[in-house]
Amino acid sequence: MDASQRKKYWRENLKYLAILLTIWFVVSYGFGILLVDELNAIRLGGFKLGFWFAQQGSIYVFVVLIFVYVQLMNKLDKKYDVNE
């Protein structure tokens, strides 16, 4: 892989990271702290939704984002022929 392809590869990788970390930030900070009062009006399994996001939701979202990142990176590796 030449230098220009490496730059494109890392640019796409960083783009994926930025998008996924932004989603995680919005879910954990936005839903769990900033919008907690509005979300507490909704109940999920007997718990207020704002409380659920603050305690468990952000963790679940983070785990899902890890699997999404793995899938995105597998596709990116195949695209640039650096897969194992």
C-alpha positions in Angstrom: 0.0 0.0 0.0 1.5 3.4 -1.0 1.5 6.5 1.1 -1.7 8.0 -0.5 -3.7 4.8 0.2 -2.4 4.8 3.8 -3.6 8.3 4.3 -7.1 7.5 2.8 -7.3 4.4 5.0 -6.5 6.3 8.2 -8.7 9.2 7.2 -11.7 6.8 6.9 -10.7 5.1 10.1 -10.7 8.4 12.0 -14.0 9.4 10.4 -15.5 6.1 11.7 -14.1 6.8 15.2 -15.3 10.3 15.3 -18.8 9.3 14.2 -19.1 6.4 16.7 -17.6 8.4 19.6 -20.0 11.3 18.9 -22.9 8.8 19.0 -21.6 7.5 22.3 -21.2 11.0 23.7 -24.7 12.0 22.7 -26.2 8.9 24.3 -24.1 9.0 27.5 -23.9 12.7 28.2 -26.9 14.0 26.3 -29.4 11.4 27.2 -28.0 10.5 30.6 -27.4 14.0 31.9 -28.7 16.9 29.7 -32.1 15.3 28.7 -32.7 13.2 31.8 -35.7 15.2 33.0 -37.4 15.0 29.6 -36.7 11.3 29.2 -37.8 10.5 32.8 -41.4 11.1 31.6 -41.0 7.8 29.6 -40.8 4.5 31.4 -38.9 1.4 30.2 -39.4 -1.8 32.0 -40.7 0.1 35.1 -37.7 2.4 35.2 -37.6 6.0 34.0 -35.9 6.2 30.6 -33.5 9.0 31.7 -32.3 6.9 34.7 -31.9 3.9 32.4 -29.7 5.8 29.9 -27.6 7.2 32.7 -27.1 3.8 34.4 -27.2 1.1 31.7 -28.2 2.6 28.3 -24.8 4.2 27.6 -23.0 1.0 28.4 -25.2 -1.0 26.1 -24.8 1.5 23.3 -21.0 1.5 23.8 -20.9 -2.3 23.4 -23.0 -2.2 20.3 -20.7 0.5 18.9 -17.7 -1.8 19.4 -19.3 -4.4 17.2 -20.3 -1.8 14.6 -16.7 -0.6 14.6 -15.4 -4.1 14.1 -17.7 -4.6 11.1 -16.7 -1.2 9.6 -13.0 -1.9 10.0 -13.4 -5.4 8.4 -15.0 -3.8 5.4 -12.3 -1.0 5.3 -9.5 -3.6 5.6 -11.0 -5.5 2.6 -11.4 -2.3 0.6 -7.7 -1.4 1.0 -6.5 -5.1 0.9 -5.0 -5.1 4.4 -7.3 -7.8 5.8 -5.8 -10.8 7.6 
